[in-house]
Amino acid sequence: MLPTRLNNQISTRGSLLLAGVCSLASMYLVLAMIGALSENQIIGLPTVPELTLWGLPLSLLIRDFAMALTVGSALVGGVLAPKPDAFLGRVTSLSALVWVLAIAAQSVFTVSEVLAFSISDSLNLNVWWSLLSQTTVGQVMLVQAVVLVFIALLGWVVLDRVTGIIISALAITAAFLPGLTGHSSMTETHNAASISLGIHIVAMSAWIGGLIALLIYLLRASPDSGTVIRRFSALALISVIVLVESGLLNASLRLDGPAAIVTSVYGAILLAKISILIVLISFGWRARKKISDSAEQGPLNNVAIALQAGREILWMGLVLGLSVALSRTAPPGEFQAGDQIIWVALLTLGLFLPFSLFYLLPLGKGTVRFFRNYPDVTAIALVIWMYLFTTFFTSVTIGQSIGAQWFALLGSAITIYLGYQFISSLALNRSWSTAGFAVVGIPLVGWWMEREIAGGLHWSFWVVTLFAVLFILFLMRPAQQKSATNFDDLVEVST
């Protein structure tokens, strides 16, 4: 048998690999659903190569992973550790180099996408340099590359705390710069949108990359792991607060009111990302609380905490994948009378977002006794309300959109509330009749919504609907006290 520590290292590395797979799967699935991986060919007009449509998101995802690891390793190894960690310094250098390579690939794919050039034509030095020197996107890439070269050189020779702080500041600066490009730069509120997006990216990089760096630090059996864990917990808390605040501000600047959340693909992806972030926050909060309680009793079990961090990174992989897909999705335009609720947004409001709240709150908290005693009513009420919400939504948009905005806000809140009652009651009672009403009724509502689409239902409808059905059946598992969540086995005091 393998030694315990080596076996755990393999397990956590597997978690990191699985996180990358989850990121790729979620990103490409969303992009395929919105048609971003293919382009209609029009006679006489150039077409973006298919390789570019697939390659550009991949380069962005690799860039984001490398960005997070660079920022996280610099902070953990150069600032949080009691003394600079040379190994994490080398990780910082290598991830910065990967970041530079990802930017280089991104620049080539960007030329190909903007000018509809083949990849070979996009490698023309004159065209490529024109992008880097004459456009905002290219100039940001160029500045990033220069900063990252300094990080790669300095990270390899971390000598003291000052060097670590300098590298961390450079990494944070490089992570902030992408906020100056993209959809934010095309809005009237350019400055606020760009700054909030840059801060959002930095906070996410510090949180995700810091957790990966912490995992690396713990698996190397470092003697100061307890100090680093406590310091990272404080950094994670600050990062989450900044992440949520900046994300809400940025979303409010891009969306034209609450109606855009339920009537646009952009809003639906944003809801899915929020759902996963709530799960991540609650997951991390309970883990940090258990770690803090265990730390008061004695030395911490580094390997157990590392395994816990590996599970958390899996969820973070989904967030990164959705973030790249969101960056490739155009924000919705102004609301128009007659806009309809889309199926993915409705499912997220009725199932996935309520589940994240159920995961956050104590078991059974907020469940109405009537619904808990009669769980079938919750499924029926949710199905009926989803039908009414979608049916009457367009009736309040006649003449002006202000009615639709308020109706969308109120309707979304009711959908989340009824969804929470349904999920909580189902998880507590495990009633097959309750699950049956939802498994049959919810797909019927979706079919009724989308039945008049020209050419028939898109394959994405069936994928999302099947996922919703499997999700409902997943809730039939035996309920467990979430305060335990097996943390006693994962984060135990070393003897």
N, C-alpha and C positions, 0 to 999 in steps of 0.2 A: 504493500500500500504506500501511497505517497505521503510524505510528511504533512501534518495538518496545515502548517503555514503555506507550503507550496500548493496544496490543494485549494486553499482559500484564495491564493493569488490567481490560480487558474480560473476559479469561479468569478472573481471580480473582473478579470480581463474578459471573460465571457460576457459579463454584464455590459461592459463597455462596447464590445463588438455588437451585442444585441441592440444596444442603444443606437448605434450607427445604422443598423438594419431598420429599426423602427423609424428613424428619421427619414431614411430613403423611401421607405414604403409609404409613410404618411404624406411626404412631400409629393411624390410622383402620383399617388392616388388622387390627391386633391387637384393637382395640375391636369391630370387626365380628365377628371370630371368636368372641369371648366373649359376644356378644349385648348389648354395652353401648350400641349405637346404636339400639336399638329396645326397646319395652316392651309386654308383654302387656296387653291391655285387659280389665279385669274389670268387669262390669256393677255399677254403684253406687259404684265407687271412682274417684277422679280419676287421670288419667294424665299423666305428665310429657310436655310437648310434644316432638316430634321435633327441633324447632329447638334446644331446650335440650340434648338429648342430643348433638347435633353441635357446638353452639356453645360449651358449657362446656370441652370438651377443647381446642378451638381457642384460646380465651382463655387457658388455662393454658400452651399451647405458646408463644403470643406473649409471655406474661408471662415464661416461662423464657428465651426468646431475649433479651428486653429486659433482664432481670435480669443475664444473663451479660455482655452488652455494656456495661451500666452499671458493673458491678464491674471488668471487664477494662479498659475505657477509663480509669477512675479510677486503677487501679493502674499501668498502663503510662504514661499521660500525666502523672500527678501524682506518682508515686513512683519508677518505674523509669527514666524519662527523666532525663538529666543536668540538664535544666531543664524546668519545666512546659510541656507542649505545649498551646497554645491550641486547636488544631483538635480534639484528642481531648477537651479540656474541653467543647467544644460538642457533640461526639458523646455524651459522658456526659449532658449536659443533655437532649438530644433523646431518648435511649434511656430516661432516667428518666421523661420525659413519656409515652412509649409504654407504659412499665411502669404508670404511673398509669391510663391509659386501659384497659389490659388488666385491671387490678384492678377498675375500675368495671364493665366487662363481666362479669367473673367474679362480682361481687357480685349483679348482676341475674340471671344464669343460676343462681346458687346459690339465690336465693329461689325461682326457678321450679322447680328440682329438688326442694328440700326440701318446699315446699308444693304442688307440682303445679299451679302457677299458669301462666297464659299469660304471654308476655313483656310484654304491655301491662299486665296486672294486677301483674306483678312490679315495674313502674316506679312503683307507688304509693309516694309518699315516706314515708308512715307505716310501711308494711311494710318498705321498704328500710332506713329508719333503725333499725327494731327489730333487724334483722339486724346492722347495724354496731355498735350500742350494747349489745346484750343477749346476744350469742353470742361465743364465743371466736374462731371463724372471722372474724366481722365485726370484732371489735376488733383482730385482727391486721391485717386489710386496712386499717382506718382508720389505725393507727399507721404502717403502711408508706406509705400515701399522704402522710401529714404529713412523714415523713422524706424521701420522694422529692421533695416540693416544695422542700425546702431544698437537695437535691442539684441539682435543675434550676436553681435560682437561683445557687448557688455555682459550679457547673460552668461556667457561662457567663463567669465573671469570675475564673478561676484566676490568681492573682497570684504565688504563691511556693510553696515546698515545703510549708509549713505548711498552706496551703489545700488542696493536693493530698492530704495525709495525712488531713485532716478529712473531705474528700469520700469518700475511700476507706473510712474507718472507718464513715461513715454508710451507704455502699453495702453494705458487708459486714454491717452490722447489719440492714438491710432484707432482705438475702438470707437471713439466718439465721431470720427470723421465721416463714416458712411451715412450718418444722419443728415449730412449736408446734401445728399443726393437722393434720388428716388422720387416717390410721389409727393413727399413733403415739400420739395423745392418747386412744385408746380402749383401750390395753393396760394391764396391771397394772404394767408397767415403764415408766410414762409418762415420767418424767424422763429416763432413759437413752435411750429411743427418740427422744424429742423433741430432745434435745441432739445425739445422733449424727446424726440426720437433718438438723438445721440445719447442722452442720459439714460434712456430705456435700454439701449444696446450695452452701455457700460455696466449698468446694474445687472443685466442678465448674464453678461460675460463674467462678472465677479462672482455671481452666485453659482452658475453652472461650472465654470472653469475652476473656481475655488474649491468646489466639492470634489472634482476630479483630482486636483492637486493634493487635497487633504487625504484622499484615498491612497494616492501614491506615497505620501508621507507616512501614513499609518502602517502600510504593508512593509515598509522598510524597518519597522521596529525602532523608530526613533525614540530616544529617552524623554524628550520634551513633548510627547504627543498630547498629554492632558492639557498643557498650556495652549497648544495650537488649536485643539478642539474647542476650548472655551472662547478663544479669540475669534475663531472662524464663526462660531455661533452668533457672536455679536455682529460680525460683518454680514452674515447671511440675513439677519433680521433687518439691518439697515438696507441691504440690497433689495429685499422683498418689498419693503415700504416704498423705496424710491421706484422700483419696478412698477408697482401698482399705480402709484400717483402719476408717473410719467406716461404710462400706458393709457390710463383713463383720459388724461389731457390730450394726448395725441389722437386718440380715437374720436374724442369730441370735436376736434378740429377737422377731421376727415369725413365724418358722417353728418348727413343733413337731417339730424333729429332721430328719435327712436325708431321711426318707420324704416329707416335705412338698414337697421339691424336685422329686421325680419324680411325685407324685400330684396336684399342684395346678397350675392355670393361673398362679398367682402365682409359683410356683417355676420354671415353664418360662420365663416372661418374664425372671425374674431370671437364669437361665442364659444366655439370649440376650444380655442386657445385659452379663454378665460376659465372654462370648465377644468381643463387639465392643470392650470396654474393653481386653482383652488385646492384640487387634490394634492398637488405638490406642497403647497403651503401647510395644509393640515397634516400631511405625512411628515414633513420636516419638523413642524412644531411639536408633534407628539414624540418624535425621535429625540429632539433636542431636550425635551423635558425629562425623558427617561435617562438620557446621558447625564444631565445635570444632577438628577437624584442619585444616580449610581456613583457619580464623582465624589459626592459627599461621604460615601461609605468606604472608599478606597480606590486603588488604581483601576483604570478602565481597561476593558478587554479590547485592544486595538483591532484585532481581526474581526470580532463581532461587529464593531462599529463600521469597519470597512465594508463588510458584506451588506450592512444596512445602507450605506452610501451607494453601493453598486445598484441596489434596487431603486433608489431615488433617481439615479442617473438615467434609468430606463425611461421614466416619465419625462425627464428633461430632454431626452432624444426626440420624443414626440413633439414637444414644444418647439424645438429648433426646426424640425421638419415643417410644422405648420407656419412658423415665422417666415421661412423662405417662401413657402407657397403664398403667404399673405403679401409679401413684398412683390410678388409677380402678378398680383391681382389688382386691377385698377379700382380705386375708391369709387363708390356710387356717385352719380350725378344728383342733381336736385330731384326731389320727390315729385312724381307726376300722378295726377288723379288716375286711378285705374291700376296702379302698381299692385301686384299681388304678393302674398306671403309665399316664400319658397319652402320646399319640403324639408331641406336640411336644417334650416333655421328653426322650423317648428319642432322637429325632433330634438334638436339641441335644447330648446326651451322646455320641452315636456319631459325629456328623459335624462340627458347627459348633464346639463347644468344642475337640475335637482339632485342627481346622484352625487355630484361634487359637494353640494351643501349637506347632504345626508352623511357623507364621509367626514365632513368637517365637524358636524355637531355630535354631541353624545347620542348614543343609540336610543332612538325613539323620541328624542327631543323635538318638540314642536308638532308632534303628531296628534291630531284631534282624536279624542276617545271614540267618537262615533265612527270615524273612518277606520280606526284600529280594530273596532269590534265588527265592522262590516266592510272588509277590504274590497269586496266585489264592487261596492258603490264607488270607491275611488277610481277604479279602472273605467267604469261606465261614465262617471262624471268627466274624467280626463278626455275620453274619446269624444263625448258629446261637445265639450267645450272646444276642442281642437277643430271640430267641424264648424261650430258656430263662429269661432274666431276667424277662420279663413273665409267663410261665406259672407259675413257681414262687414269684413274689413273694407272692401271697395265701396260699400254703400255710404261710408262717412267721408269719402273723398270728393264728393260732387261739389264743384264750385271752388273749394279751397282745400289746402292740405293740412290746415291746423287741426281739423277734426281727426284726420288719420294719425297725426303724430300723437295726440293724446290717447286715441284708441289703441294704437300700437303699444304705447307704454303701459296702459292699464291691462290690455290683453296679454302682454308678455308676462306681467307680474302675476296675473291669475293663472296662466299656463305653468309658470314655475311653481306656484303654490300647490296647484292640483297635482303636478308631477311629483313634488316632494311627498305629498300625502300618499300617493300611489306607491312610490318606491319604498317609503318607510313602512307602510302597511304590508306590502308584499314581502319585504325582507323579514318582518317580524312574524307574519303568519304563514308564509310559504304556502299560500293557497293556490292550487292549480286552476281553480275556476277564475280567480282574479287574473292570473297570468294568461289564461285562455281568452278572456274578454279583451285584454290589451293586444295579444298576439294576433287576434282576428280583426279587432276594431281599428287599431292604429294603421295597419297597411291599407285598409279600406278607405280611411280618410285621405291617405296619401294618393291612392288611385283616383279618388274623386277630385282632388285638387289638380292632378296632372293629366286627367283623361283626355282633354281637348288639345294637347300638344300635337302639332303637326309632325307626322312621321312616327308617331307612337312614343311610348315611354323610353327614355334614354337608359342605357345600361346602368348608369350611375344611380338611377332611382332604385333599381333592384338591389344593388350592392348596399346602399345606405339602409334600405328597408330590411334586408336580411340581417345586417349588423344590429339594427334596433331590435329585431325579434330575438336574436341570440343574446343580446344584452338583457332583455327582459327575463329570458330563461336563466341567465347567469345569476339573477337576483334570487332565484329559488334555492340557492345554496343555504345551508344552515347559518342562521345569524350568529355573530360572535360579538363579545364585548370589545368594542374598538379601543377601549382604554388599555387593554392588554395587548392585542395585535401581535402576540408572540415576541414583544420586545424583551420580555424577561429572559427569553432564550437567546436573543440576539445581542443584547447589551448587558452582560453580566459582570459582576465584580470578579476580577482575577484573584485566584487563590494561590 
